[in-house]
Amino acid sequence: MLPYLSGKFGNAGSRSHIWGRHAAQAVERARQQVAQLLGAGDPAREIVFTSGATESNNLAIKGLARRLGKVPGHIVTQKTEHKAVLDTCKRLENEGHRVTYLDVDGQGFVSPAAVSEAMHDDTVLVSIMLANNEVGSVQPVEEIGTLTRERGVLFHCDAVQGVGRTAFDVSVLPVDLVSVSSHKLYGPMGVGALFVRRGVGARMLAEMDGGGQERGLRSGTLNVPAIVGFGAACELLSSEADAENVRLGALRERLLGGLRESVGGLHINGTTDWSRRHPGNLNVSFDGVDGEALLVALSRSVGVSSGAACSSATMEPSYVLRAMGIDDDRAHGSVRFGIGRGNTPAEIDQAVRLVAAQVQRIRALG
Ligand SMILES: Cc1ncc(COP(=O)(O)O)c(C=O)c1O
């Protein structure tokens, strides 16, 4: 990234001079790296750079609904999507579109049959994520995509959490639009991409109008250094994914095993069919422990989070856990561990000791 912050500080849209052309070449290389990670065959036409997955989700969903929905249309999604999908859908509802928010089962999976039943003649889009950010459940994207194809409905997938961590290849999967985020795969923050299958872009309305960059779908000067870093991160992820996923799965097993040995009253939130879960995700609740209290106690030593969001005076339990039918007490006690590239077995053991000590302390207080 560094050369593009100094000596090669050209605007990729300024092709009339050498600095601009160098920047443009770097962007095109990054486009190929992103495309390769996703399996996209036509980088120049199919990869649109954005400011991140929030923007990618907005562009995909609003872009399609507003163009195709000259008469308001119908969208199918699920209750456990990220807010960048749910709130985008709510906005469209306010504009007259209809949205079906599908239930998930106790493990966080949506049923392809329910997706199929929810599609009507005016359905313009199905939006279902790849892996859930709180409980790691990997959705049956292939089955859902096959059903959308049969109905001639476009399919958007927020793949932020799953890409590189579970099989995902747009050259074989029936998906039309895919959102990815750089910082979720160790690239810089504030950059992402939307895969737009050939032919689909013409059916979309841009969110951002202006200089016509990114084939008119996303105007604005490109953030060249960030895009270069994003591309490099994608290449690294492609090369390490298989070995790293096995390593992450083993670390998760170590974490779970350690916690189970040192503290009782532990419940796993989400599936224990590990082949259908993000390998770095573990979400658990401890009986008699408030998740927030545990997070506060750990905040300087273990970087965990809960699904709870603080809204005014009340702590709202995670809407994802609620949608899975998990009761409020248990949802309040939930803690989400995300294991990643930098983590070692020694750190996992240390985390187990620290968490166990705090769980015992909090229980003793209660
Ligand atoms: C599933 C999912 N979708 C979308 C986003 C938003 O991505 P970004 O931060 O790049 O806007 C996130 C970020 O946490 C996410 O986990």
The ligand as an SDF file (V2000), in Angstrom:
LIG
                    3D

 16 16  0  0  0  0  0  0  0  0999 V2000
  -22.1780  -10.2160    8.0080 C   0  0  0  0  0  0  0  0  0  0  0  0
  -21.7250   -8.7980    7.8810 C   0  0  0  0  0  0  0  0  0  0  0  0
  -22.2180   -8.0190    6.9100 N   0  0  0  0  0  0  0  0  0  0  0  0
  -21.8540   -6.7450    6.7520 C   0  0  0  0  0  0  0  0  0  0  0  0
  -20.9510   -6.1520    7.6030 C   0  0  0  0  0  0  0  0  0  0  0  0
  -20.5690   -4.7100    7.4110 C   0  0  0  0  0  0  0  0  0  0  0  0
  -19.3100   -4.6280    6.8010 O   0  0  0  0  0  0  0  0  0  0  0  0
  -18.4550   -3.2800    6.7720 P   0  0  0  0  0  0  0  0  0  0  0  0
  -17.9450   -3.0930    8.1360 O   0  0  0  0  0  0  0  0  0  0  0  0
  -17.3880   -3.5480    5.7680 O   0  0  0  0  0  0  0  0  0  0  0  0
  -19.3540   -2.1850    6.3280 O   0  0  0  0  0  0  0  0  0  0  0  0
  -20.3890   -6.9160    8.6370 C   0  0  0  0  0  0  0  0  0  0  0  0
  -19.4440   -6.2990    9.5810 C   0  0  0  0  0  0  0  0  0  0  0  0
  -19.3200   -6.6760   10.7220 O   0  0  0  0  0  0  0  0  0  0  0  0
  -20.7960   -8.2720    8.7850 C   0  0  0  0  0  0  0  0  0  0  0  0
  -20.3030   -9.0420    9.7640 O   0  0  0  0  0  0  0  0  0  0  0  0
  1  2  1  0
  2  3  1  0
  2 15  2  0
  3  4  2  0
  4  5  1  0
  5  6  1  0
  5 12  2  0
  6  7  1  0
  7  8  1  0
  8  9  2  0
  8 10  1  0
  8 11  1  0
 12 13  1  0
 12 15  1  0
 13 14  2  0
 15 16  1  0
M  END
$$$$
